[in-house]
Every structure is written in C-alpha cells, then in structure tokens.
Amino acid sequence: MSSVLAIDLGGTKTAFAHVDEDGAILDCRTLPAADSFDASVDQIIEASGGVRAVGLIVPGIYTAATGRAWCPNLWGTDEVPLLESLRERLRAPIAIDSDRSGYVLGEAWLGAARGLRDVVFVAIGTGIGAGILSDGRVVRGAHGIAGAVGWLALNAQWEDIYRQCGCWESHSAGPGMARRAGYADARKLVDAARSGDPGALAALDRAAEFTGMGIANLISTLNPEAVVLGGGVMVGAADLLLDRIRSAAARWAQPLSATRCRIDVTQLGETAGLLGAARLALDDN
C-alpha cells in the first residue's frame, strides 16, 4: 500500500492528508468544518476519491459495535449513523475512531511516546479527553467512552457546572479556567500571565494543580510509561504549565508509578491526530 488518506474531523476545521507507511505526510490540506452531518459526509466522500484506505477520527464518541458517533460540537446531541452513511458511498475501506484514540496512536508511532506500549495522551483544549494505550492496544471501553477524563471527580465540593462538562474540565480546560479567572478566553488569560499579572498566574496555578491531580489519578490507575500532554492549552502555554503539572502529579500519584512515568508535551502538535488516523487505516488493511 503506497499511502492512505487520514482525516481529522474537528469542531471548527477538518484536516486531510495522504500518509505513507513510514508516517511521511505526503500532502495536507484543511477545510472549514461542514455545517451538518450530511455535509460532513459529502466532504469526506469528495476527498476520498481514488484512495486505497481511509482513517477517520472524530471529536466525540465513536461506538464501533454500532458504527454510530456522538459529536455534539459538530452534529448536535443525537448519535449519527457515521459508518453506514460512509460505507454506502465510499469505495475504499475505512477505519473510524475517536480523536483521542488517534492522538495516542500518533504519539506512540512517531511522537513523544514513540515505541511505547503503555501511554496516556491527555488533550487539554476546549475540553479534556484522554487516549489510552495499554499493552499496545487502544482502550475504548464497552461503549467507546473510555477516556472521558474531563469528568474525573477532583473536588469533593460539588459545583453545578460539573454536571455540564465534568469537574476536571471545568477547572483546567481553556473555557473553564478563563471563566473562573474572569477572562474572555484562555489566550487572554495566558497573555496576562506572561505579562506577570498576579491574578492570571494564580489562575494558571489552580488549573495546573487540578491537571496534576487528574494525571496523578491516571498514573496510579493505569501505570503508564508516559503521559503526553497536547491540545490548544498545553501547546500554547506549556512553558507556564508543565513544571507545575509535573510537581502536582508527583505529589498526588502512587510514588513508584510516578517515578517510572515521564510527563511530556506532544512532539507532533496538530499532526498527531492525522498520523493516528493513518495508523488506524494501515492497521486495518
């Protein structure tokens, strides 16, 4: 097989790339996200002409047993028949998974966790989710929901916002930490912290503490070789957050597991998902 088509279906944009068996990205283009499920299917079909195989990752929950996807940031809160809709029109074989599974596969293939078999990728952006690799296999759970770590309970004092997006996510994802600090968005909060604003720095400290606690729970539960941090918040503010996160994780995690697990930032950035999608297609065909 010369190359496969990798598709990273995002909430605001969709990336397409032809990727060869060595992980070389032969070409890449990005389009605005389609405005409906049917339009998304049309976009994928149009890009897939003449390819040998397709790997697709989606920003939500994909249930392999049913072929249905739940992607509220794209298509509303109803599940959609993603696999059936694509198979009806797509001539090439297709492999589909959640974006968090794609991220961890990409990093374990060619990124910060290259060659490792027990890895957690934590994406911290507008939300928080984790891709989990255990003994070389992606952990998906009974219904494809494994890795929804934004709902980890890290605060015994209940807040109503937790019902909407989960405890960890409400404290450490971009919108949550910005809202708590009184900023319009995470970028403005990070800019203020870089300028030395005490309130912004304190807000990042609180967000890093919660993230360190969440990572500690993952380390204690899964005993990974590495935790890789990605997503817009981490990519944009790793220099302000990473040391704080490492310190908090070491304090909260099971000590033997913590000393044997490294915590790093993604080496692949936005290409992690594309390479993971390509890996899905290559492994499935």
N, C-alpha and C positions, 0 to 999 in steps of 0.2 A: 504494500500500500504506500503510495507516494506521499499523500497528505490527507488530512481530514479537515472538515470545517468545524471550528469551535465558535460557539455563540454564548455570550454572557449577556443575558437578558436583565437589564437593570431597571430601576424605578423611573429614571429620567432619560436613560440612553441605552442603546444596545450596541455591543461591540461584536464584530465578526472577524475571524482570522483563519487563514489556512495555515495549518501547523504540520510539520513533518514528524517522522517517528523519533527524531532526536530532540524534539522540542523547539526547533527553529521556527519562528513566526515568519512565514513567507510573505504575507501581506496582511494588513489590518485596516479596518475602517469602522467608523462609529456613526450611528444614526440616532436621531431623537426617538425615544420610546414611542411606540404606537399608542393611539388613544382608546383602543378597545381590544378585547380578546381576538375577535375576528381579524382586526388589522394587524395584530401581532403575528398571527398565524400566516397571513399574507406576506408579511415582511420576512419571516423565516423561510417560507417556500421560495420566494423570489431570490433569496441569497443562496439557496441550496442547490441550484441547478448544476448538474454535471459532477457533483462531488461523490466520493466513494462512501463516506460515512459522515455523520453529524453527531457532535456532542453539544448538548444544550444544558445550561444551568439557569435556574430561575430564582428570583428573590422572594422566597417563601417556603412553603412545604410541598414537596412532591411525594406522592404515595405510589410507589412502584407497583403495588398489588392491584391498584385500580387505574393507574395511568392518569390520575386527576391531580390538579395543582391548586393550591390556595395561596394566592398572591395579592393581598389586599392593597398593596401600594400600586398595583398595576390594573387589576381587573375587578376590584370590589371584593366583598367578603364571601361570595359564593365560590365553591370549588368549580373548576372548569375541566372539561374532558381534553386535556392537552395532548396526550399521546394519540388518542383516537383521531382527533382533528388533524394532527400532522401526518399520521400514517395513511389517511385517506388520500393525501395529495403528494406525499413525499416518496420519491422512488428509492432513495438511499436509506440504509438502516440508521436508526437514531437511538442514542442513549441520553437519558434525561436524569437530572438530579437537582438538589437544592444548590444555591450558590455557595453555602458554607462547606458543603462536601467538595465542591470544585476548588475552593481556596486551599483546603488542606491537601488535596491531591496535587495541586500545582506546586505548593511549597515543598512537599515531600519528594516530588520528582526532580525539581530543578531550583529550589529556593533555599530558604534558611534551614529547612529540615531535610535537605537532600539525603536520601538513602536511609532515613529513619523509618521505623515501623510503628512507633507509638508516639503520636503527635496530636496536639490540640491547636487548631488555628482559631483565634478569637478575633472576630471582626467588630470593631467599635466605630460606628459612624452615626447615622440617624437612628440606628438600633444596635443591639448587641446579639450576636449569634456565634455559635462555635461549630466548626467542623472537627470531627473526632476520628482519628485513625488508630485502631487497636490491632496490634499484631499484623499490620499491613492492610487491614480491612476497614472500610468506612463503616462507622456505627450510625445506623439510621433509626433504630427503634422499631416498635411494632407498627407504627403508622407514619413513619417518615419524620417524626417531630423531634427526635433526639438532637440535642444541640441548641435548644431554645433557652439558652442560659441567661438571657436577659431577665427571665423570671426567677432566677435564684434569689431566695429569701436571705438577705444580708442584714436586715434591720428588724429587730423584734417589735419596734413601734410601727404599727400599721398606718399607711397613708392611702387615701382613696386612689391616688394616681397609680398605685401598684396594680390595681385591677385592670387598668387600661394597657400598660406596657411592661409591667414587671418591676420588681424592686431595683435590681442592679441597673437595668436600662434607664430607669427614671433618674438615677443619680449620676451615671457615667457616660451615657450616650450623648452625642452632641446637643440635641434639643433639650434634653433633661438638665444637663449641667449648666447650659446657658440660661434656661428659665430660672433655675434656682439661684443663679447669681445676678439675675436682673439684666441680662444682655439679650439682644435680639437674636443672635445666633452664636454658635461655637467659635466661629472665626473671629468675631469681635472680642469675645472673651479671651481667646488665645493672644490676640494682638495686645490687649490691655495687660495681660500677664507679662508679655515680653517687654512692655514699657515699664514694668515694675509696680503696677497697681496692686496694692496690698490685698484688696478685696478679690481681684481676679486670681491672684496667686493662691489665696486661701481656698477659692472655689476649685481650682485645679488640684490642690492638695486633697480636698474632700473626695473629688471624683477619683483620683488615683488610689486613695485608701479603699474605696469600695471596689475598684477594679482589682487591686491586690488581694482583697478578701475573696472575690469571685474566682480569681485564678488559683488562689490557695485551695479552695474547695475542689477545683478540677484536678489539681496536682494530688491532693490527698485521696480523691476518689479513683482516679484513673492511672496514677503513677506513670505519666508520660516521660519520654526522653527530652522533649522540648515543647514549650508553648510559644507559638508565633503570633505576634500581635499585628493586626492590619486594620483596614478601614480608614475613613477620612480623618477621624480624630487622631488616631495614632500616627498616621503618615504625616499629618500636619503639625503635630506637637510632640513627637517622640522625645525630642531633647528636653522638654519640660516635664514629661510624664514618666519616662521609662525607669529612671533610678528610683523614683518614689514608688512605682508599682512593684519593682523588684524587692524593695525593702519591706513593703507591706505583705507581699506574698510570702517572703521568707519568715516573717513574724507569725503568720497565721497557719501556714501549711504544716502537714506532717513532716518532721525535720529530716528524716532520711530521704524521703521522696523529694523534698525541696532541694536538698544539696545535690541531688543527682539529675535535676531538671534545669535546663537553661531556658531563659526567657529572652526572646529576641524579637526584633521588629522585622516585618516582611522584607525580603530581598527583591521580591517581584512586583510589588505595588499592584497596580490595576491589571497587570498581565497574569497574576496568579489565577484568577478565575478562568481566563481563556485557556491557559495551559492545563488547568484541571478539567475543563470541558473536553479538550483534546485528548487527555488521558482516558476519560470515560469512553470516548469513541474508539480509541486504539485498543483498549482492554476488552471492548465488547465485540470487536470484529477481527 
